[in-house]
Structures are given as structure tokens and as C-alpha cells.
């Protein structure tokens, strides 16, 4: 088998073409998803910053719960 017939055989071979196509599709989907997720992250960060500023403006200090000072759960049994 000469080199010319090997090249022709290689060009006609379709093995692996499906894998390459799936890889290209996955890359295209990733290129579409990445900017969308970045926009959502920025929007969420902005929203949380706005909430933080609004809470600070009202003077609310929160519940005071932390790892050093855990809060007891509220009593929801209905008994006084």
C-alpha cells in the first residue's frame, strides 16, 4: 500500500467525526453559558449590596447570631 492510498483511506475514514462534532457543540454551548452566568453573578452581587445598604440605612443590626453566639430556634409550639 503506497502513501497515496493511505492518505485517501484516512480522508474517507469517518471514525471520530461524531466525537469532534459533539466537542464543537459543547464548546458552543459553553461560550453561550459563560457570559449568562457572569451576568447573573453580577446582578446577584448588586442586589445583595443594595439589600446590605438598605439594612444599614435602617439601623438594623441583625439577630446577633454567630458561631460564638448561636441563637435558639423560635418556639413554634403555640404554648406561652
C-alpha positions as CSV (number, residue, x, y, z in Angstrom):
1,X,0.0,0.0,0.0
2,X,1.6,3.2,-1.1
3,X,1.4,6.6,0.7
4,X,-1.3,8.0,-1.7
5,X,-3.7,5.2,-0.9
6,X,-3.1,5.6,2.8
7,X,-4.0,9.3,2.6
8,X,-7.2,8.5,0.6
9,X,-8.2,5.9,3.2
10,X,-7.6,8.4,6.0
11,X,-9.7,11.1,4.3
12,X,-12.6,8.7,3.8
13,X,-12.5,7.5,7.4
14,X,-15.3,8.9,9.4
15,X,-14.4,7.4,12.8
16,X,-14.2,10.1,15.4
17,X,-16.1,12.7,13.4
18,X,-19.1,12.4,15.7
19,X,-16.9,13.0,18.8
20,X,-15.4,16.1,17.2
21,X,-18.9,17.4,16.4
22,X,-20.1,16.8,19.9
23,X,-17.0,18.6,21.2
24,X,-17.7,21.6,19.0
25,X,-21.4,21.7,20.1
26,X,-20.3,21.5,23.8
27,X,-17.8,24.4,23.2
28,X,-20.5,26.5,21.5
29,X,-22.9,25.9,24.5
30,X,-20.2,26.8,26.9
31,X,-19.5,30.0,25.1
32,X,-23.2,30.9,25.4
33,X,-23.5,29.9,29.1
34,X,-20.4,31.6,30.5
35,X,-21.5,35.2,29.8
36,X,-25.0,34.5,31.0
37,X,-23.7,33.1,34.3
38,X,-21.4,36.1,34.7
39,X,-24.3,38.5,34.2
40,X,-26.4,36.6,36.8
41,X,-23.5,36.7,39.3
42,X,-23.0,40.4,38.8
43,X,-26.8,41.0,39.1
44,X,-27.0,38.9,42.3
45,X,-24.0,40.7,43.8
46,X,-25.5,44.1,43.1
47,X,-28.8,43.0,44.6
48,X,-27.1,41.8,47.8
49,X,-25.1,45.0,48.0
50,X,-28.4,47.0,47.7
51,X,-30.0,45.0,50.5
52,X,-27.0,45.5,52.7
53,X,-27.0,49.2,52.1
54,X,-30.8,49.4,52.8
55,X,-30.4,47.4,56.1
56,X,-27.6,49.6,57.2
57,X,-29.6,52.7,56.5
58,X,-32.5,51.4,58.8
59,X,-30.1,50.9,61.6
60,X,-30.9,47.2,61.9
61,X,-28.1,45.2,63.4
62,X,-29.5,41.7,62.6
63,X,-30.2,39.0,65.1
64,X,-26.7,38.9,66.6
65,X,-26.3,35.2,65.9
66,X,-22.9,33.9,65.1
67,X,-20.7,30.9,65.6
68,X,-19.6,32.3,69.0
69,X,-23.2,33.3,70.0
70,X,-25.7,30.8,68.5
71,X,-29.3,31.7,68.6
72,X,-32.0,29.5,70.0
73,X,-34.7,28.5,67.5
74,X,-38.0,30.2,67.9
75,X,-40.7,28.5,69.9
76,X,-43.4,27.4,67.4
77,X,-45.3,25.1,69.7
78,X,-48.0,27.7,70.3
79,X,-47.8,27.4,74.1
80,X,-46.8,30.5,76.1
